Amino acid sequence: MKLWGGRFTKETNQLVHNFNASISFDQKFYKQDIEGSIAHVTMLEKQGIINQEEKDQIISGLSGILEDIMNGSLVINAEHEDIHSFVEAHLIERIGEAGKKLHTGRSRNDQVATDMKLYTRDEIYEIDALLKDLLQSLQEIMRDNTDTFMPGFTHLQKAQPVTLAHHIGAYFEMFKRDRQRLTDIIKRMNLSPLGSGALAGTTYPLDREYTATLLGFDGPTLNSMDSVSDRDYLIELLSALSTIMMHLSRFSEEIIIWNSNEYRFIELDDAYSTGSSIMPQKKNPDIAELVRGKTGRVYGALISLLTTMKGLPLAYNKDMQEDKELTFDAIDTVKGCLALFTGMVSTMQFNKTIMAGSAKNGFTNATDAADYLVNKGVAFRDAHGIVGQLVLTCIEKNISLDEMSLEDYKNISPVFEEDIYEAISLTTCVNKRNTIGAPGLDAMNKIIQLNDAYLEQ
């Protein structure tokens, strides 16, 4: 069944039909299509455009179709051009003439725009829930590791000591911002295009505010041409999904590094690792690597849709059909990555002794040694040079600053006393940094409390 065949005298070429058809992918929002249709006919009856009996027949028929699709007794097939024609054809087949009134006052243009918004909104809520699950897993790691010392890095060089809680907290902030972006998208997109027609509205006395309310929108869109040609919200979504994947990829890169033999900061659970077909000693971080790899796939969807939209005149153009597969794939990719990533991080074990040893051996407490001298009255520029000499001496002797004798300290500067060892201990270096956002124990406990309150919302 085609919704547009009256003007044509020849059947569409089969290749053209296949190329034009969207049912292979737009069947994904059959629930939203039926939901939107039920709201539409409810409004048509309220406005006196169809009668009560017709409305009841149509809603009963649509509800039956939905139930049959969900239980598998009705299979969506490719003989129909799109999900809209599939649903309408089966509705007419089941209830007869009343089914032909379903499309009154509506175009496929505003219909698909409504379906896509409903589907996108539902998926954003699911992605948000997955992000919250990940944040809860990160919060548990933070709570358990406020005294797990490790090196903090800049330029992939060991810089200053931090804690695992502090390091993981940086990712907590990233994923928290990701949730905020999703919330912002819903605020902007949550207006109903239903009733916009093909591009210029309709002569029927539709109540667009009513259908918007029935479908959980904040109100109707205010320009019918924009309503059917707006894909901004999908571009925003793909941008937000790309940022989520960028954050997952950054974290994955660290997990891959931490899992290496050179670092051994973590031990991945067997359920989230694979082996080698030839090297029996290998335990590969494949989930982290796949997440890192799939990031480009989501980026590609964003660039593709931006490219599709950049030259389109108002209003609807068939090019816009390209938004579906890109968005569906990106959504599925992000949801899968979030679920697997959460499982991986919530089960990996941290080698705390190795992490602390790495912080000590990387001279991450050098800045604190300089601060020690400053507190003794040495100018910072002079202190910087003195500590540079200390580091060179340690490198020559293959020891850490903690292992250097007081005699060696005094040979470089007589200002050093026995209290230097307390000043450069990892516990002191970290816990005296207690401004908000720093890794000190008091500061981290405040952040963890704030995170708890945030996650309870």
HUSUL-V885393 format. One record per backbone hydrogen bond with DSSP energy under -0.5 kcal/mol. NH is the residue of the N-H (numbers start at 1). CO is the residue of the C=O. Records with the same first field share a line. If there is no record, write none. Layout:
BEGIN
NH = CO  CO
END
This chain:
BEGIN
7 = 4
8 = 5
17 = 13
18 = 14
19 = 15
20 = 16
21 = 17
22 = 81
23 = 81
25 = 22
26 = 22
27 = 23
28 = 25
29 = 26
30 = 27
33 = 29
34 = 30
35 = 31
36 = 32
37 = 33
38 = 34
39 = 35
40 = 36
41 = 37
42 = 38
43 = 39
44 = 40
45 = 41
46 = 42
47 = 43
48 = 45
49 = 44
50 = 44
55 = 51
56 = 52
57 = 53
58 = 54
59 = 55
60 = 56
61 = 57
62 = 58
63 = 59
64 = 60
65 = 61
66 = 62
67 = 63
68 = 64
69 = 65
70 = 66
71 = 67
72 = 68  69
73 = 68
74 = 68
80 = 77
81 = 1
86 = 82
87 = 83
88 = 84
89 = 85
90 = 86
91 = 87
92 = 88
93 = 89
94 = 90
95 = 91
96 = 92
98 = 95
99 = 96
100 = 97
101 = 98
102 = 99
104 = 101
106 = 103
111 = 107
112 = 108
113 = 109
114 = 110
115 = 111
116 = 112
117 = 113
118 = 114
119 = 115
120 = 116
121 = 117
122 = 118
123 = 119
124 = 120
125 = 121
126 = 122
127 = 123
128 = 124
129 = 125
130 = 126
131 = 127
132 = 128
133 = 129
134 = 130
135 = 131
136 = 132
137 = 133
138 = 134
139 = 135
140 = 136
141 = 137
142 = 138
143 = 139
144 = 140
145 = 141  142
148 = 145
149 = 147
150 = 162
152 = 160
154 = 157
157 = 154
159 = 152
160 = 152
161 = 364
162 = 150
164 = 148
165 = 145
167 = 163
168 = 164
169 = 165
170 = 166  167
171 = 167  168
172 = 168
173 = 169
174 = 170
175 = 171
176 = 172
177 = 173
178 = 174
179 = 175
180 = 176
181 = 177
182 = 178
183 = 179
184 = 180
185 = 181
186 = 182
187 = 183
188 = 184
189 = 185
190 = 186
191 = 189
192 = 219
196 = 193
201 = 196
206 = 204
208 = 206
211 = 207
212 = 208
213 = 209
214 = 210
215 = 211
216 = 213
217 = 212
218 = 190
221 = 192
227 = 223
228 = 224
229 = 225  226
230 = 226
235 = 231
236 = 232
237 = 233
238 = 234
239 = 235
240 = 236
241 = 237
242 = 238
243 = 239
244 = 240
245 = 241
246 = 242
247 = 243
248 = 244
249 = 245
250 = 246
251 = 247
252 = 248
253 = 249
254 = 250
255 = 251
256 = 252
257 = 253
258 = 254
259 = 255
260 = 257
263 = 260
264 = 260
265 = 258
266 = 258
267 = 349
272 = 269
273 = 270
274 = 284
276 = 279
280 = 278
282 = 279
284 = 274
286 = 284
287 = 272
289 = 285
290 = 286
291 = 287
292 = 288
293 = 289
294 = 290
295 = 291
296 = 293
298 = 294
299 = 295
300 = 296
301 = 297
302 = 298
303 = 299
304 = 300
305 = 301
306 = 302
307 = 303
308 = 304
309 = 305
310 = 306
312 = 309
320 = 317
321 = 318
322 = 319
323 = 320
324 = 321
326 = 322
327 = 323
328 = 324
329 = 325
330 = 326
331 = 327
332 = 328
333 = 329
334 = 330
335 = 331
336 = 332
337 = 333
338 = 334
339 = 335
340 = 336
341 = 337
342 = 338
343 = 339
344 = 340
345 = 341
346 = 342
347 = 343  344
348 = 344
349 = 267
351 = 265
352 = 350
355 = 351
356 = 352
357 = 353
358 = 354
359 = 355
360 = 356
361 = 357
362 = 358
363 = 360
364 = 359
366 = 363
369 = 365
370 = 366
371 = 367
372 = 368
373 = 369
374 = 370
375 = 371
376 = 372  373
377 = 374
378 = 373
383 = 379
384 = 380
385 = 381
386 = 382
387 = 383
388 = 384
389 = 385
390 = 386
391 = 387
392 = 388
393 = 389
394 = 390
395 = 391
396 = 392
397 = 393
398 = 394
399 = 394
403 = 400
404 = 400  401
409 = 405
410 = 406
411 = 407
412 = 408  409
413 = 409
416 = 413
420 = 417
421 = 418
423 = 419
424 = 420
425 = 422
429 = 425
430 = 426
431 = 427
432 = 428
433 = 430
434 = 432
438 = 435
440 = 433
444 = 440
445 = 441
446 = 442
447 = 443
448 = 444
449 = 445
450 = 446
451 = 447
452 = 448
453 = 449
454 = 450
455 = 451
456 = 452
457 = 454
END
